[in-house]
Amino acid sequence: MEIQKLRCHVNFAALRFSPEIEELGRRVVQILRRSGPFVVLQIDWSARREVANSTLWSGGCA
């Protein structure tokens, strides 16, 4: 289990977006904040994503 925790930590730490994507994200958030309160939903959550990330969300990383 310790190896899984390390794998999750390394995967998370290595997650970086390109500068262009980060700038686009900042712009979108600025627009949303100017428009008033908003809610963000992640609707593409699935067990398939867990497998792709090599992460056990049911206890692999805490």
PDB file with SEQRES, HELIX, SHEET and CRYST1 records, atoms N, CA, C and O in Angstrom:
SEQRES   1 A   62  MET GLU ILE GLN LYS LEU ARG CYS HIS VAL ASN PHE ALA          
SEQRES   2 A   62  ALA LEU ARG PHE SER PRO GLU ILE GLU GLU LEU GLY ARG          
SEQRES   3 A   62  ARG VAL VAL GLN ILE LEU ARG ARG SER GLY PRO PHE VAL          
SEQRES   4 A   62  VAL LEU GLN ILE ASP TRP SER ALA ARG ARG GLU VAL ALA          
SEQRES   5 A   62  ASN SER THR LEU TRP SER GLY GLY CYS ALA                      
HELIX    1 AA1 GLU A    2  ALA A   14  1                                  13    
HELIX    2 AA2 PRO A   19  SER A   35  1                                  17    
HELIX    3 AA3 ALA A   47  ASN A   53  1                                   7    
CRYST1    1.000    1.000    1.000  90.00  90.00  90.00 P 1           1          
ATOM      1  N   MET A   1       0.826  -1.191   0.000  1.00  0.00           N  
ATOM      2  CA  MET A   1       0.000   0.000   0.000  1.00  0.00           C  
ATOM      3  C   MET A   1       0.872   1.257   0.000  1.00  0.00           C  
ATOM      4  O   MET A   1       0.479   2.260  -0.595  1.00  0.00           O  
ATOM      5  N   GLU A   2       2.026   1.237   0.638  1.00  0.00           N  
ATOM      6  CA  GLU A   2       2.914   2.400   0.670  1.00  0.00           C  
ATOM      7  C   GLU A   2       3.389   2.771  -0.734  1.00  0.00           C  
ATOM      8  O   GLU A   2       3.539   3.951  -1.052  1.00  0.00           O  
ATOM      9  N   ILE A   3       3.623   1.767  -1.567  1.00  0.00           N  
ATOM     10  CA  ILE A   3       4.038   2.046  -2.948  1.00  0.00           C  
ATOM     11  C   ILE A   3       2.925   2.763  -3.689  1.00  0.00           C  
ATOM     12  O   ILE A   3       3.195   3.673  -4.473  1.00  0.00           O  
ATOM     13  N   GLN A   4       1.673   2.369  -3.457  1.00  0.00           N  
ATOM     14  CA  GLN A   4       0.539   3.026  -4.101  1.00  0.00           C  
ATOM     15  C   GLN A   4       0.443   4.481  -3.659  1.00  0.00           C  
ATOM     16  O   GLN A   4       0.189   5.357  -4.486  1.00  0.00           O  
ATOM     17  N   LYS A   5       0.638   4.752  -2.382  1.00  0.00           N  
ATOM     18  CA  LYS A   5       0.598   6.132  -1.888  1.00  0.00           C  
ATOM     19  C   LYS A   5       1.698   6.958  -2.543  1.00  0.00           C  
ATOM     20  O   LYS A   5       1.465   8.101  -2.939  1.00  0.00           O  
ATOM     21  N   LEU A   6       2.890   6.389  -2.659  1.00  0.00           N  
ATOM     22  CA  LEU A   6       3.994   7.081  -3.312  1.00  0.00           C  
ATOM     23  C   LEU A   6       3.671   7.348  -4.777  1.00  0.00           C  
ATOM     24  O   LEU A   6       3.933   8.440  -5.281  1.00  0.00           O  
ATOM     25  N   ARG A   7       3.106   6.362  -5.459  1.00  0.00           N  
ATOM     26  CA  ARG A   7       2.728   6.527  -6.864  1.00  0.00           C  
ATOM     27  C   ARG A   7       1.722   7.662  -7.020  1.00  0.00           C  
ATOM     28  O   ARG A   7       1.850   8.487  -7.925  1.00  0.00           O  
ATOM     29  N   CYS A   8       0.726   7.705  -6.147  1.00  0.00           N  
ATOM     30  CA  CYS A   8      -0.274   8.772  -6.204  1.00  0.00           C  
ATOM     31  C   CYS A   8       0.375  10.136  -5.974  1.00  0.00           C  
ATOM     32  O   CYS A   8       0.077  11.100  -6.679  1.00  0.00           O  
ATOM     33  N   HIS A   9       1.252  10.209  -4.997  1.00  0.00           N  
ATOM     34  CA  HIS A   9       1.922  11.473  -4.685  1.00  0.00           C  
ATOM     35  C   HIS A   9       2.760  11.949  -5.877  1.00  0.00           C  
ATOM     36  O   HIS A   9       2.710  13.123  -6.242  1.00  0.00           O  
ATOM     37  N   VAL A  10       3.514  11.054  -6.470  1.00  0.00           N  
ATOM     38  CA  VAL A  10       4.366  11.410  -7.607  1.00  0.00           C  
ATOM     39  C   VAL A  10       3.516  11.832  -8.797  1.00  0.00           C  
ATOM     40  O   VAL A  10       3.827  12.820  -9.462  1.00  0.00           O  
ATOM     41  N   ASN A  11       2.437  11.087  -9.073  1.00  0.00           N  
ATOM     42  CA  ASN A  11       1.560  11.447 -10.184  1.00  0.00           C  
ATOM     43  C   ASN A  11       0.972  12.831  -9.986  1.00  0.00           C  
ATOM     44  O   ASN A  11       0.913  13.620 -10.929  1.00  0.00           O  
ATOM     45  N   PHE A  12       0.531  13.140  -8.758  1.00  0.00           N  
ATOM     46  CA  PHE A  12      -0.052  14.447  -8.490  1.00  0.00           C  
ATOM     47  C   PHE A  12       0.996  15.552  -8.623  1.00  0.00           C  
ATOM     48  O   PHE A  12       0.725  16.596  -9.216  1.00  0.00           O  
ATOM     49  N   ALA A  13       2.177  15.328  -8.080  1.00  0.00           N  
ATOM     50  CA  ALA A  13       3.233  16.337  -8.134  1.00  0.00           C  
ATOM     51  C   ALA A  13       3.694  16.586  -9.570  1.00  0.00           C  
ATOM     52  O   ALA A  13       4.113  17.695  -9.901  1.00  0.00           O  
ATOM     53  N   ALA A  14       3.619  15.571 -10.417  1.00  0.00           N  
ATOM     54  CA  ALA A  14       4.075  15.702 -11.801  1.00  0.00           C  
ATOM     55  C   ALA A  14       3.024  16.337 -12.702  1.00  0.00           C  
ATOM     56  O   ALA A  14       3.324  16.694 -13.841  1.00  0.00           O  
ATOM     57  N   LEU A  15       1.796  16.482 -12.208  1.00  0.00           N  
ATOM     58  CA  LEU A  15       0.712  17.032 -13.017  1.00  0.00           C  
ATOM     59  C   LEU A  15       0.954  18.518 -13.243  1.00  0.00           C  
ATOM     60  O   LEU A  15       0.847  19.317 -12.313  1.00  0.00           O  
ATOM     61  N   ARG A  16       1.269  18.875 -14.438  1.00  0.00           N  
ATOM     62  CA  ARG A  16       1.495  20.277 -14.800  1.00  0.00           C  
ATOM     63  C   ARG A  16       0.783  20.559 -16.117  1.00  0.00           C  
ATOM     64  O   ARG A  16       0.732  19.710 -17.007  1.00  0.00           O  
ATOM     65  N   PHE A  17       0.240  21.757 -16.225  1.00  0.00           N  
ATOM     66  CA  PHE A  17      -0.389  22.186 -17.465  1.00  0.00           C  
ATOM     67  C   PHE A  17       0.566  23.110 -18.207  1.00  0.00           C  
ATOM     68  O   PHE A  17       1.436  23.740 -17.605  1.00  0.00           O  
ATOM     69  N   SER A  18       0.393  23.181 -19.505  1.00  0.00           N  
ATOM     70  CA  SER A  18       1.219  24.094 -20.293  1.00  0.00           C  
ATOM     71  C   SER A  18       0.859  25.533 -19.908  1.00  0.00           C  
ATOM     72  O   SER A  18      -0.252  25.785 -19.441  1.00  0.00           O  
ATOM     73  N   PRO A  19       1.772  26.463 -20.094  1.00  0.00           N  
ATOM     74  CA  PRO A  19       1.480  27.869 -19.760  1.00  0.00           C  
ATOM     75  C   PRO A  19       0.230  28.397 -20.478  1.00  0.00           C  
ATOM     76  O   PRO A  19      -0.518  29.197 -19.916  1.00  0.00           O  
ATOM     77  N   GLU A  20       0.010  27.950 -21.707  1.00  0.00           N  
ATOM     78  CA  GLU A  20      -1.172  28.402 -22.458  1.00  0.00           C  
ATOM     79  C   GLU A  20      -2.467  27.934 -21.789  1.00  0.00           C  
ATOM     80  O   GLU A  20      -3.433  28.691 -21.702  1.00  0.00           O  
ATOM     81  N   ILE A  21      -2.481  26.689 -21.318  1.00  0.00           N  
ATOM     82  CA  ILE A  21      -3.671  26.159 -20.660  1.00  0.00           C  
ATOM     83  C   ILE A  21      -3.887  26.855 -19.316  1.00  0.00           C  
ATOM     84  O   ILE A  21      -5.026  27.150 -18.954  1.00  0.00           O  
ATOM     85  N   GLU A  22      -2.818  27.119 -18.576  1.00  0.00           N  
ATOM     86  CA  GLU A  22      -2.953  27.830 -17.307  1.00  0.00           C  
ATOM     87  C   GLU A  22      -3.509  29.231 -17.525  1.00  0.00           C  
ATOM     88  O   GLU A  22      -4.365  29.683 -16.765  1.00  0.00           O  
ATOM     89  N   GLU A  23      -3.034  29.918 -18.548  1.00  0.00           N  
ATOM     90  CA  GLU A  23      -3.532  31.269 -18.848  1.00  0.00           C  
ATOM     91  C   GLU A  23      -5.004  31.223 -19.246  1.00  0.00           C  
ATOM     92  O   GLU A  23      -5.785  32.066 -18.806  1.00  0.00           O  
ATOM     93  N   LEU A  24      -5.387  30.267 -20.060  1.00  0.00           N  
ATOM     94  CA  LEU A  24      -6.787  30.118 -20.444  1.00  0.00           C  
ATOM     95  C   LEU A  24      -7.651  29.878 -19.204  1.00  0.00           C  
ATOM     96  O   LEU A  24      -8.728  30.461 -19.074  1.00  0.00           O  
ATOM     97  N   GLY A  25      -7.183  29.027 -18.300  1.00  0.00           N  
ATOM     98  CA  GLY A  25      -7.918  28.776 -17.067  1.00  0.00           C  
ATOM     99  C   GLY A  25      -8.089  30.032 -16.236  1.00  0.00           C  
ATOM    100  O   GLY A  25      -9.165  30.281 -15.693  1.00  0.00           O  
ATOM    101  N   ARG A  26      -7.033  30.825 -16.135  1.00  0.00           N  
ATOM    102  CA  ARG A  26      -7.122  32.091 -15.387  1.00  0.00           C  
ATOM    103  C   ARG A  26      -8.146  33.023 -16.012  1.00  0.00           C  
ATOM    104  O   ARG A  26      -8.919  33.668 -15.302  1.00  0.00           O  
ATOM    105  N   ARG A  27      -8.156  33.096 -17.331  1.00  0.00           N  
ATOM    106  CA  ARG A  27      -9.121  33.968 -18.018  1.00  0.00           C  
ATOM    107  C   ARG A  27     -10.553  33.509 -17.787  1.00  0.00           C  
ATOM    108  O   ARG A  27     -11.439  34.324 -17.530  1.00  0.00           O  
ATOM    109  N   VAL A  28     -10.777  32.210 -17.877  1.00  0.00           N  
ATOM    110  CA  VAL A  28     -12.130  31.670 -17.662  1.00  0.00           C  
ATOM    111  C   VAL A  28     -12.596  31.976 -16.241  1.00  0.00           C  
ATOM    112  O   VAL A  28     -13.738  32.390 -16.039  1.00  0.00           O  
ATOM    113  N   VAL A  29     -11.724  31.776 -15.257  1.00  0.00           N  
ATOM    114  CA  VAL A  29     -12.093  32.044 -13.863  1.00  0.00           C  
ATOM    115  C   VAL A  29     -12.376  33.531 -13.670  1.00  0.00           C  
ATOM    116  O   VAL A  29     -13.318  33.881 -12.959  1.00  0.00           O  
ATOM    117  N   GLN A  30     -11.599  34.402 -14.274  1.00  0.00           N  
ATOM    118  CA  GLN A  30     -11.854  35.846 -14.160  1.00  0.00           C  
ATOM    119  C   GLN A  30     -13.231  36.198 -14.710  1.00  0.00           C  
ATOM    120  O   GLN A  30     -13.973  36.968 -14.098  1.00  0.00           O  
ATOM    121  N   ILE A  31     -13.567  35.638 -15.855  1.00  0.00           N  
ATOM    122  CA  ILE A  31     -14.878  35.901 -16.466  1.00  0.00           C  
ATOM    123  C   ILE A  31     -15.995  35.402 -15.558  1.00  0.00           C  
ATOM    124  O   ILE A  31     -16.990  36.095 -15.346  1.00  0.00           O  
ATOM    125  N   LEU A  32     -15.824  34.191 -15.022  1.00  0.00           N  
ATOM    126  CA  LEU A  32     -16.851  33.635 -14.148  1.00  0.00           C  
ATOM    127  C   LEU A  32     -17.010  34.465 -12.875  1.00  0.00           C  
ATOM    128  O   LEU A  32     -18.132  34.691 -12.422  1.00  0.00           O  
ATOM    129  N   ARG A  33     -15.916  34.913 -12.305  1.00  0.00           N  
ATOM    130  CA  ARG A  33     -15.987  35.711 -11.073  1.00  0.00           C  
ATOM    131  C   ARG A  33     -16.669  37.055 -11.312  1.00  0.00           C  
ATOM    132  O   ARG A  33     -17.408  37.537 -10.453  1.00  0.00           O  
ATOM    133  N   ARG A  34     -16.425  37.662 -12.472  1.00  0.00           N  
ATOM    134  CA  ARG A  34     -17.082  38.932 -12.788  1.00  0.00           C  
ATOM    135  C   ARG A  34     -18.576  38.752 -12.982  1.00  0.00           C  
ATOM    136  O   ARG A  34     -19.353  39.675 -12.740  1.00  0.00           O  
ATOM    137  N   SER A  35     -18.983  37.560 -13.422  1.00  0.00           N  
ATOM    138  CA  SER A  35     -20.392  37.285 -13.700  1.00  0.00           C  
ATOM    139  C   SER A  35     -21.193  36.982 -12.442  1.00  0.00           C  
ATOM    140  O   SER A  35     -22.422  36.940 -12.497  1.00  0.00           O  
ATOM    141  N   GLY A  36     -20.537  36.773 -11.324  1.00  0.00           N  
ATOM    142  CA  GLY A  36     -21.231  36.474 -10.072  1.00  0.00           C  
ATOM    143  C   GLY A  36     -20.930  35.063  -9.605  1.00  0.00           C  
ATOM    144  O   GLY A  36     -20.042  34.403 -10.144  1.00  0.00           O  
ATOM    145  N   PRO A  37     -21.670  34.596  -8.597  1.00  0.00           N  
ATOM    146  CA  PRO A  37     -21.425  33.249  -8.060  1.00  0.00           C  
ATOM    147  C   PRO A  37     -21.593  32.170  -9.142  1.00  0.00           C  
ATOM    148  O   PRO A  37     -22.428  32.295 -10.039  1.00  0.00           O  
ATOM    149  N   PHE A  38     -20.792  31.125  -9.037  1.00  0.00           N  
ATOM    150  CA  PHE A  38     -20.878  30.040 -10.003  1.00  0.00           C  
ATOM    151  C   PHE A  38     -20.519  28.720  -9.351  1.00  0.00           C  
ATOM    152  O   PHE A  38     -19.881  28.682  -8.299  1.00  0.00           O  
ATOM    153  N   VAL A  39     -20.936  27.641  -9.986  1.00  0.00           N  
ATOM    154  CA  VAL A  39     -20.644  26.287  -9.515  1.00  0.00           C  
ATOM    155  C   VAL A  39     -19.950  25.548 -10.642  1.00  0.00           C  
ATOM    156  O   VAL A  39     -20.340  25.662 -11.804  1.00  0.00           O  
ATOM    157  N   VAL A  40     -18.915  24.788 -10.294  1.00  0.00           N  
ATOM    158  CA  VAL A  40     -18.189  23.994 -11.286  1.00  0.00           C  
ATOM    159  C   VAL A  40     -18.447  22.524 -10.989  1.00  0.00           C  
ATOM    160  O   VAL A  40     -18.261  22.076  -9.857  1.00  0.00           O  
ATOM    161  N   LEU A  41     -18.872  21.775 -11.996  1.00  0.00           N  
ATOM    162  CA  LEU A  41     -19.131  20.350 -11.846  1.00  0.00           C  
ATOM    163  C   LEU A  41     -18.185  19.551 -12.723  1.00  0.00           C  
ATOM    164  O   LEU A  41     -17.927  19.921 -13.868  1.00  0.00           O  
ATOM    165  N   GLN A  42     -17.671  18.464 -12.188  1.00  0.00           N  
ATOM    166  CA  GLN A  42     -16.863  17.542 -12.992  1.00  0.00           C  
ATOM    167  C   GLN A  42     -17.759  16.347 -13.273  1.00  0.00           C  
ATOM    168  O   GLN A  42     -18.009  15.527 -12.389  1.00  0.00           O  
ATOM    169  N   ILE A  43     -18.241  16.251 -14.506  1.00  0.00           N  
ATOM    170  CA  ILE A  43     -19.227  15.222 -14.828  1.00  0.00           C  
ATOM    171  C   ILE A  43     -18.624  13.999 -15.508  1.00  0.00           C  
ATOM    172  O   ILE A  43     -19.354  13.076 -15.868  1.00  0.00           O  
ATOM    173  N   ASP A  44     -17.324  13.976 -15.690  1.00  0.00           N  
ATOM    174  CA  ASP A  44     -16.674  12.867 -16.390  1.00  0.00           C  
ATOM    175  C   ASP A  44     -15.940  11.962 -15.413  1.00  0.00           C  
ATOM    176  O   ASP A  44     -14.886  11.424 -15.751  1.00  0.00           O  
ATOM    177  N   TRP A  45     -16.469  11.784 -14.220  1.00  0.00           N  
ATOM    178  CA  TRP A  45     -15.814  10.942 -13.227  1.00  0.00           C  
ATOM    179  C   TRP A  45     -16.233   9.498 -13.449  1.00  0.00           C  
ATOM    180  O   TRP A  45     -17.419   9.212 -13.617  1.00  0.00           O  
ATOM    181  N   SER A  46     -15.284   8.604 -13.451  1.00  0.00           N  
ATOM    182  CA  SER A  46     -15.617   7.196 -13.650  1.00  0.00           C  
ATOM    183  C   SER A  46     -14.497   6.320 -13.119  1.00  0.00           C  
ATOM    184  O   SER A  46     -13.384   6.784 -12.873  1.00  0.00           O  
ATOM    185  N   ALA A  47     -14.808   5.063 -12.951  1.00  0.00           N  
ATOM    186  CA  ALA A  47     -13.793   4.103 -12.536  1.00  0.00           C  
ATOM    187  C   ALA A  47     -12.704   4.009 -13.589  1.00  0.00           C  
ATOM    188  O   ALA A  47     -11.544   3.754 -13.263  1.00  0.00           O  
ATOM    189  N   ARG A  48     -13.062   4.213 -14.836  1.00  0.00           N  
ATOM    190  CA  ARG A  48     -12.082   4.184 -15.926  1.00  0.00           C  
ATOM    191  C   ARG A  48     -10.996   5.231 -15.697  1.00  0.00           C  
ATOM    192  O   ARG A  48      -9.821   4.973 -15.959  1.00  0.00           O  
ATOM    193  N   ARG A  49     -11.379   6.406 -15.213  1.00  0.00           N  
ATOM    194  CA  ARG A  49     -10.404   7.469 -14.946  1.00  0.00           C  
ATOM    195  C   ARG A  49      -9.466   7.043 -13.821  1.00  0.00           C  
ATOM    196  O   ARG A  49      -8.267   7.317 -13.879  1.00  0.00           O  
ATOM    197  N   GLU A  50      -9.994   6.381 -12.805  1.00  0.00           N  
ATOM    198  CA  GLU A  50      -9.147   5.905 -11.717  1.00  0.00           C  
ATOM    199  C   GLU A  50      -8.088   4.953 -12.241  1.00  0.00           C  
ATOM    200  O   GLU A  50      -6.923   5.031 -11.852  1.00  0.00           O  
ATOM    201  N   VAL A  51      -8.494   4.061 -13.118  1.00  0.00           N  
ATOM    202  CA  VAL A  51      -7.545   3.108 -13.685  1.00  0.00           C  
ATOM    203  C   VAL A  51      -6.505   3.848 -14.519  1.00  0.00           C  
ATOM    204  O   VAL A  51      -5.316   3.540 -14.444  1.00  0.00           O  
ATOM    205  N   ALA A  52      -6.945   4.821 -15.311  1.00  0.00           N  
ATOM    206  CA  ALA A  52      -6.020   5.571 -16.164  1.00  0.00           C  
ATOM    207  C   ALA A  52      -5.002   6.337 -15.330  1.00  0.00           C  
ATOM    208  O   ALA A  52      -3.854   6.498 -15.742  1.00  0.00           O  
ATOM    209  N   ASN A  53      -5.420   6.807 -14.160  1.00  0.00           N  
ATOM    210  CA  ASN A  53      -4.517   7.555 -13.285  1.00  0.00           C  
ATOM    211  C   ASN A  53      -3.686   6.652 -12.388  1.00  0.00           C  
ATOM    212  O   ASN A  53      -2.821   7.136 -11.659  1.00  0.00           O  
ATOM    213  N   SER A  54      -3.934   5.356 -12.429  1.00  0.00           N  
ATOM    214  CA  SER A  54      -3.264   4.390 -11.546  1.00  0.00           C  
ATOM    215  C   SER A  54      -3.430   4.773 -10.089  1.00  0.00           C  
ATOM    216  O   SER A  54      -2.505   4.636  -9.288  1.00  0.00           O  
ATOM    217  N   THR A  55      -4.613   5.253  -9.754  1.00  0.00           N  
ATOM    218  CA  THR A  55      -4.876   5.706  -8.398  1.00  0.00           C  
ATOM    219  C   THR A  55      -6.115   5.010  -7.846  1.00  0.00           C  
ATOM    220  O   THR A  55      -7.145   4.924  -8.514  1.00  0.00           O  
ATOM    221  N   LEU A  56      -6.000   4.523  -6.637  1.00  0.00           N  
ATOM    222  CA  LEU A  56      -7.140   3.897  -5.955  1.00  0.00           C  
ATOM    223  C   LEU A  56      -7.793   4.947  -5.085  1.00  0.00           C  
ATOM    224  O   LEU A  56      -7.311   5.214  -3.985  1.00  0.00           O  
ATOM    225  N   TRP A  57      -8.880   5.553  -5.545  1.00  0.00           N  
ATOM    226  CA  TRP A  57      -9.526   6.609  -4.787  1.00  0.00           C  
ATOM    227  C   TRP A  57     -10.247   6.075  -3.568  1.00  0.00           C  
ATOM    228  O   TRP A  57     -10.631   6.852  -2.694  1.00  0.00           O  
ATOM    229  N   SER A  58     -10.437   4.786  -3.490  1.00  0.00           N  
ATOM    230  CA  SER A  58     -11.131   4.217  -2.341  1.00  0.00           C  
ATOM    231  C   SER A  58     -10.168   3.926  -1.197  1.00  0.00           C  
ATOM    232  O   SER A  58     -10.457   3.072  -0.359  1.00  0.00           O  
ATOM    233  N   GLY A  59      -9.051   4.604  -1.145  1.00  0.00           N  
ATOM    234  CA  GLY A  59      -8.154   4.431  -0.020  1.00  0.00           C  
ATOM    235  C   GLY A  59      -6.689   4.430  -0.421  1.00  0.00           C  
ATOM    236  O   GLY A  59      -5.825   4.373   0.454  1.00  0.00           O  
ATOM    237  N   GLY A  60      -6.378   4.489  -1.703  1.00  0.00           N  
ATOM    238  CA  GLY A  60      -4.993   4.473  -2.131  1.00  0.00           C  
ATOM    239  C   GLY A  60      -4.248   5.746  -1.798  1.00  0.00           C  
ATOM    240  O   GLY A  60      -3.058   5.709  -1.485  1.00  0.00           O  
ATOM    241  N   CYS A  61      -4.939   6.871  -1.862  1.00  0.00           N  
ATOM    242  CA  CYS A  61      -4.334   8.165  -1.551  1.00  0.00           C  
ATOM    243  C   CYS A  61      -5.195   8.864  -0.526  1.00  0.00           C  
ATOM    244  O   CYS A  61      -6.415   8.935  -0.676  1.00  0.00           O  
ATOM    245  N   ALA A  62      -4.583   9.369   0.493  1.00  0.00           N  
ATOM    246  CA  ALA A  62      -5.345  10.125   1.499  1.00  0.00           C  
ATOM    247  C   ALA A  62      -4.566  11.360   1.883  1.00  0.00           C  
ATOM    248  O   ALA A  62      -5.021  12.142   2.717  1.00  0.00           O  
TER     249      ALA A  62                                                      
END                                                                             
